[in-house]
Amino acid sequence: MGLNPEADQRSREAAREGSEFVELLEVLWEHGRDAVPTGPVSPSQLRVLYTLDREEGINLRMLAEALGSASPSVSRLCDRLQATGFVERAPSPVSRRELELRLTSHGKAYLVDLRTRREEILMATIDAMPAKARRSLLEGLRAFRGAAAGQQESDGARPLRSTG
């Protein structure tokens, strides 16, 4: 990495803490997802919903690229999400051969409810932290998001856009 040994050690410690944080966050996230009454959505389907929320009106090829998956697999995910009323396909205004994918109002409502419940769970945990730790967490998360966006751009990937 080109870091001095002390900085390299701090980076490793931060990566370990980050991994543990993500694992704990996944558990908390699942509690939020389980609490949403609309029904189970698989993690793969949820990734589709998140992507369509950020990239409204993209086509299947672009969605597959964003997810790093094969178009036939993504098409089947969209079929299931369309059957649940979360996703709709519409003709593209730029090409008669393409379809645009969009969240329905039902799909948007599901994400709003899910995010609200997850934020409530996170807020309960964050509220238990001392004020100084909350400020540090916010600063660290913003810096992490900026570094991740920069890394994506340098890798040639489309940067993730925040929904909030």
C-alpha positions as CSV (number, residue, x, y, z in Angstrom):
1,M,0.0,0.0,0.0
2,G,2.9,2.3,0.5
3,L,1.9,3.3,4.0
4,N,4.3,3.4,6.9
5,P,4.0,0.4,9.2
6,E,2.1,2.2,11.9
7,A,-0.4,3.6,9.4
8,D,-0.7,0.2,7.7
9,Q,-1.5,-1.3,11.1
10,R,-4.2,1.3,11.8
11,S,-5.7,0.6,8.4
12,R,-5.8,-3.1,9.2
13,E,-7.4,-2.4,12.6
14,A,-10.0,-0.1,10.9
15,A,-10.7,-2.8,8.3
16,R,-11.3,-5.4,11.0
17,E,-13.5,-3.0,13.0
18,G,-15.3,-2.2,9.7
19,S,-15.9,-5.9,9.0
20,E,-17.3,-6.4,12.4
21,F,-19.5,-3.3,12.0
22,V,-20.9,-4.5,8.7
23,E,-21.7,-8.0,10.2
24,L,-23.5,-6.3,13.1
25,L,-25.2,-3.9,10.7
26,E,-26.4,-6.9,8.6
27,V,-28.1,-8.4,11.7
28,L,-29.7,-5.1,12.5
29,W,-30.7,-4.6,8.9
30,E,-32.5,-8.0,8.9
31,H,-34.4,-7.1,12.0
32,G,-35.7,-4.0,10.0
33,R,-36.5,-6.1,7.0
34,D,-38.3,-8.7,9.0
35,A,-40.5,-6.0,10.6
36,V,-41.8,-4.7,7.2
37,P,-45.2,-6.2,6.7
38,T,-45.2,-6.3,2.9
39,G,-43.6,-9.7,2.7
40,P,-40.1,-11.2,2.1
41,V,-37.9,-9.7,-0.5
42,S,-34.6,-11.6,-1.1
43,P,-31.3,-9.8,-0.7
44,S,-30.9,-9.9,-4.5
45,Q,-34.3,-8.5,-5.1
46,L,-33.6,-5.8,-2.6
47,R,-30.4,-4.8,-4.5
48,V,-32.6,-4.5,-7.6
49,L,-35.0,-2.2,-5.7
50,Y,-32.2,0.0,-4.4
51,T,-30.6,0.3,-7.8
52,L,-33.9,1.2,-9.5
53,D,-34.5,3.7,-6.7
54,R,-31.2,5.4,-7.6
55,E,-31.3,4.9,-11.3
56,E,-35.0,5.3,-12.3
57,G,-35.7,4.3,-15.8
58,I,-32.6,2.2,-16.6
59,N,-32.8,-0.7,-18.9
60,L,-32.1,-4.3,-18.1
61,R,-28.5,-4.3,-19.5
62,M,-27.6,-1.3,-17.4
63,L,-29.2,-2.8,-14.3
64,A,-27.3,-6.1,-14.9
65,E,-24.0,-4.1,-15.1
66,A,-24.8,-2.1,-12.0
67,L,-25.5,-5.3,-10.1
68,G,-22.6,-7.2,-11.7
69,S,-24.9,-10.0,-12.7
70,A,-26.0,-11.7,-16.0
71,S,-28.9,-10.2,-17.8
72,P,-31.0,-13.4,-17.7
73,S,-30.7,-13.7,-13.9
74,V,-31.6,-10.0,-13.5
75,S,-34.5,-10.4,-15.8
76,R,-35.9,-13.2,-13.6
77,L,-35.4,-11.1,-10.5
78,C,-37.4,-8.3,-12.3
79,D,-40.1,-10.8,-13.3
80,R,-40.6,-11.8,-9.7
81,L,-40.6,-8.1,-8.5
82,Q,-43.0,-7.2,-11.3
83,A,-45.3,-10.1,-10.1
84,T,-45.3,-8.6,-6.6
85,G,-46.1,-5.2,-7.9
86,F,-42.8,-3.6,-7.0
87,V,-41.4,-3.1,-10.5
88,E,-42.8,-2.1,-13.8
89,R,-41.4,-2.3,-17.3
90,A,-42.3,0.5,-19.8
91,P,-41.2,1.2,-23.4
92,S,-38.2,3.4,-23.6
93,P,-38.8,6.8,-25.2
94,V,-35.4,6.6,-26.9
95,S,-35.5,3.1,-28.3
96,R,-38.5,0.9,-29.3
97,R,-36.4,-2.2,-28.6
98,E,-35.6,-1.4,-25.0
99,L,-37.7,-1.4,-21.9
100,E,-37.2,0.9,-18.9
101,L,-37.4,-0.4,-15.4
102,R,-39.1,1.6,-12.7
103,L,-40.3,1.2,-9.2
104,T,-44.0,1.3,-8.8
105,S,-45.6,3.3,-6.0
106,H,-45.9,0.0,-4.1
107,G,-42.2,-0.6,-4.5
108,K,-41.3,2.9,-3.5
109,A,-43.6,2.6,-0.4
110,Y,-41.9,-0.7,0.5
111,L,-38.4,1.0,0.4
112,V,-39.7,4.0,2.4
113,D,-41.1,1.7,5.1
114,L,-38.0,-0.5,5.1
115,R,-35.6,2.5,5.4
116,T,-37.7,4.0,8.1
117,R,-37.7,0.9,10.2
118,R,-34.0,0.4,9.7
119,E,-33.2,4.0,10.6
120,E,-35.3,3.6,13.8
121,I,-33.2,0.5,14.8
122,L,-30.0,2.4,14.0
123,M,-31.1,5.5,15.8
124,A,-31.8,3.5,19.0
125,T,-28.2,2.2,18.9
126,I,-26.6,5.6,17.9
127,D,-28.6,7.4,20.6
128,A,-26.9,5.2,23.1
129,M,-23.5,6.5,22.1
130,P,-21.9,9.5,23.7
131,A,-22.3,12.7,21.7
132,K,-18.6,12.9,20.8
133,A,-18.6,9.4,19.4
134,R,-21.7,10.2,17.3
135,R,-20.0,13.2,15.8
136,S,-16.9,11.1,15.1
137,L,-19.1,8.4,13.5
138,L,-20.8,10.9,11.3
139,E,-17.4,12.4,10.2
140,G,-15.9,8.9,9.6
141,L,-18.9,7.7,7.6
142,R,-18.9,10.7,5.3
143,A,-15.1,10.3,4.7
144,F,-15.6,6.6,4.0
145,R,-18.4,7.3,1.6
146,G,-16.2,9.8,-0.2
147,A,-13.3,7.4,-0.4
148,A,-15.5,4.6,-1.7
149,A,-17.0,6.9,-4.4
150,G,-13.5,7.9,-5.4
151,Q,-12.3,4.3,-5.5
152,Q,-15.2,3.3,-7.8
153,E,-14.5,6.1,-10.2
154,S,-10.8,5.2,-10.4
155,D,-11.9,1.5,-11.0
156,G,-14.0,2.8,-13.9
157,A,-17.3,1.8,-12.2
158,R,-20.2,4.1,-12.1
159,P,-20.2,5.8,-8.7
160,L,-22.9,4.9,-6.2
161,R,-25.4,7.7,-5.7
162,S,-26.8,8.4,-2.3
163,T,-30.6,8.3,-1.9
164,G,-30.5,10.8,0.9
